């Protein structure tokens, strides 16, 4: 049962509303009675989500933050993967009303993410903001398999998944399950001061992952073990440093732990990778184009 008083309208700002968690979160929020959803985007004209108010929000334009955050009751904060993220988050939250809840999308095992303690500092900016907060630490998104900016085209066109996992497994999670937890944390009671470690319901080796991808694609897909240097080829600067650290943590097993947090918070189990692939279906469609 949701702890919502539908008589009072609540305003929620969703940063990165067109992102992997932003879209399903905006849809969930929009379905709740008495909720005004502000969809934050650097280009509001591209926000076409039912019941969502397109709202100008860009990490590169602090002058627009006050208007985006005016009178909001809650903020979904997608951590920007850039070197100045801790400072940006701290500055943004000074524009957010003191009564507002803040839900930060962080990542698993952030204490091991540098450089210069970058991820812990980003979380600390939220903890020290004086606002009620909840921190989400999800594993790797299943959506990397269906997004052409990541692995989809390699899976479909080359029949392989190049991934520097070593012998480690990953507890892949559907971004929609992250959104479902975020929705509860933004609107319901009982989530203040909580750090939620989020994963799917199973931890999968990369060979087992590609078995499931093969079934979805209707053709063999194999895991190609690559070095971290190969995986980050073409990247530079902060993006490269962050990606190297992330893959190192994958190899160390930091993304293998399975938690029941999604079920505890939402009342239903997290989706399996098999169910995700059957539900989304783009791999099958693409092989038949």
N, C-alpha and C positions, 0 to 999 in steps of 0.2 A: 504494500500500500504506500502510495507516495505521500510525503508530508507536505502537501501543497494547499495553500488557501487560494482558491481560484478567484476569489473576490478581489484580490489585490494584484495588480499587474506588475510583473517583474521584468526587468530589462537585463538581457544577457548579451555581452559582447563576445563574439567568437572571432579570435584572430586566426588568420589563415583559413578562412571559411571554405575556400575551394580545395583545400588539401585532403589527404587521405582520411583523417579523422574529422576534419571540419565539416565536410558534406554530410556524413551520417549523423553527426552531432546536431547540426542545424535542423535536420529533418526530425530528429527525436524531440528537440526543444520546441520546434514549431507545432508539434502534435500535443504538447502539454497546454492545458487551458491557462489563460492569463499570462502568457509569456511573450514578450517582445524580443525577437532575435535580431541582433545587429550583426550582419555578416561583414566582418572586416576584411578588406582587400585593397591592395595598392591600386587596383583598377575596378572600382565599384560597378562599372558598366558591364563587367563580365560575370557578375553575380546574378544567377537566374534560378534561385531556389524558392519554391513556394513558401510563402509566409515569412520570408527573410527580408529584412530591410537592408539593402546594400549600403555599406558604410565605408567611407574612406579611412583606411588605416595602412600605414607603411612604416616599417622600422627606419626607413631613410628620411622620414618627414615628421619629426617630433612635434611640429607646429599643429598637426592635425589630431594629436592624441587626446587633448582635452575634450574636443567635440565628440570624438568617438566614445569616450568613457563617461560623458556627462550623465549623471543620475543613474548609472548602471548599478545593478544589485549583484552581479556576478560577472566574472571574466574568465574565459577559457584562453589560456596563454600558451601558444605553441612556441617553445623555445627556438629562437633563430640560431641556426648553426653558423655563427660568425664570431670572430674573436671578441667583439665588444658586447656580446649577449648579456653578461651579468650587469654591466653598466646600463644597457638599454632597458632591461627588465626593471631594474631599480628606479630608473627615471620614469618609466611608464606608470609604475604603481603609485608614484606621487600624484598622478592625475586621476587615479581611481578613488572613488568615495571610500572613506574609512570603513563604512559598514559592509562593503562589498566582499563577496567570497572570490577567491582566486584559485583556479585549478590549473596547475602547471603540467604540461606534457614534457617530461624529462626523459630518461632512459634507464635501462637496467645497469646496475653496477656503476653509478656515476662517480663514486669516490675514486675510481681508477682512470678517470677521463681527464686528461690535460689538454693543452699545455697550461701550466701555471694554475692548476686546480680549477680549470674553467667550468666544468659541469657542477662541481660542488658550490662554486661561487654563484652560479646561476640559480641554483636551488636556494642558497642562503639569501639571495636578494628577495625571494618570495617570503621566506620564513621571517626575515627581519623587517618586512614592510609594514607591520602593524595590522595587516588585513587577515581575515580568516582564510586559511589556506589548506589545500590538499595537493599532494604531489603524486603524479602517475609515472611509474617507471616500467614501460612495456618492453617486451622482447622485440625481435625483428618482425616487421609486418609481413603477412602473407601477400599483401598487394604488390610486393616487389616482383612476384612471378607473373603478374598480369598487367604491369605497367611498362610501356615501351621505353620509358626513361631508365628502366632498370634491366630486368632479365627477360622480359617477355619475348622480344624478337630473337634473342639467342636461343631460347627454348624452342620457339616455333620454327625458326628458319634453319638453325644449325643443329638442333636436337641435343643441346648440351647446356649445362649449368656450370659456368666457371666460378668456383667459390673456394677461397683459401681457408677451409675449416679445419684442416688437419684431420684428426680422428674425432673431433668434437661434434656434439649434436646441438640442435637449436629447437627451442620451444616456440615455434612460429605462432603469431597471434593475428587474428583478423582485426583490422583497424576499426571495424564496426563494433567489436566487443570493447575496445578502448573507449569509443564514443559512448557506449551504453553506460560504462562506469563513470565517465565524465559527466553525463547528464544527471546521474543520481547525486554526484558530489556537488554539482552546481546548484541544484534545486532542493535537495532533501536534507534533512537533519542527520547528524551522526557521523559526518565525514570530516569535521574540522580537525586539523592537526594530524591527519592520517597520511602515511606514505604507502601507496599501493603498488606492490610488485605484481605486474600483470604478465600472464603468459597464456598460450593455448593449453589444451588439456593433455598434450603429449609432447615428449621430446623426441625429435627425429634426427637420425643420422642423415648426412647428405645423400648417400646411396638410397636410403628409404624415401627421402624427399623426392628424388628423381623418379622412383618407381611410381609414386602418386602422380607426379607431373606427366609421366608417360601415359598413364591411364587416361588422364584428362585431355592430353594432346592427341591421343589416338596414334601415337608413333613413339619409338624409343627416344627417351631423353636420358643422357648419362651425366653424372657428375664429373667434371674435369677439375682435378686438383691443381690449383695455381698458387704461385707464391703471392705474398702480400704485395710485393713490389709490382707484380703483373696486374693485380687487382686494382691498384691505384694509378696505373699508368695513365698519363694524360691529365692527372690532377696536379695542383700546385698549392703552395701556401697553406693556409689554415685548413682548407678542405682536405688536402692530402694528409696533413698531420692527424686530423681527427679521424679520417677513414683508416689510417694505419693503426691507430689505437683501438678502434672499434674491432677490426679484424683480429688484432692480437687478443682482445678480450673474448672473441668468439672461440679462438683456438684454445684459450685457457678454460673454456667451459662456462663462462659467465652468463651465457644466454641459454643454457641447457635446463635450468631449474624450472620445474612445473609448479605453479601455484594454483590455488582454488579461488583466488580473489574475485575473478569475474563472476563466478557463481554466487559467492557470498554477498557481493554487492548488488547484483542484478536479479538473483533468484533463478538464473538458468545457466547451464554450463557454457563455457567458451566453445566456439566452433572448432571442429577438427579441420585439418588441411584438406582432407578428402571432401568434407561437406562444403568447405569454402570453394574448392575448384568445381564441384558439381553445381553450386549455386551461381557462381559468376560466369562460368562457361566460355570465356573469350578464347581460351586455348583451342577448344574444339572448333569453334566457328572459324578461327583464323586458318586452321589447317585445311579447311574446305573452301577457301576463297578462290 
